[in-house]
Amino acid sequence: MFSGFLKYADACEACGLDFSSEDAGDGPAVFIILIAGFIVVPLALVLELAAAPPLWLHALIWLPLATALCVGLLRPFRGVMFTLQWHHSAREARLDEPDDGPEG
């Protein structure tokens, strides 16, 4: 499904299905930001209330953890969003295609 760490392949290696029209957009990033924040912020608050460490120690602990969570989750979430788009036939509208709106 991927040709690089985050870049989608042009086509499936097994069946040749064209992936060029698929795009997960910003959906995976939004979910990951929310999940990482849900994990990191309460932990940082607990540490702050329990030990009140200096700000540099907070940065030393939480920035690498947040970065690792975001980078580690991005590829799986992009794969899930890609698969959900394909399964539900969700495609981006193209400007050169006619609109099949309520008028017909």
Secondary structure, DSSP 4 states (H G I P E B T S, - for coil): -BSSSSPBPSB-TTT--B-TT---TTHHHHHHHHHHHHHHHHHHHHHHHHH---HHHHHHHHHHHHHHHHHHHHHHHHHHHHHHHHHTT--PPPTTSPP--TT-
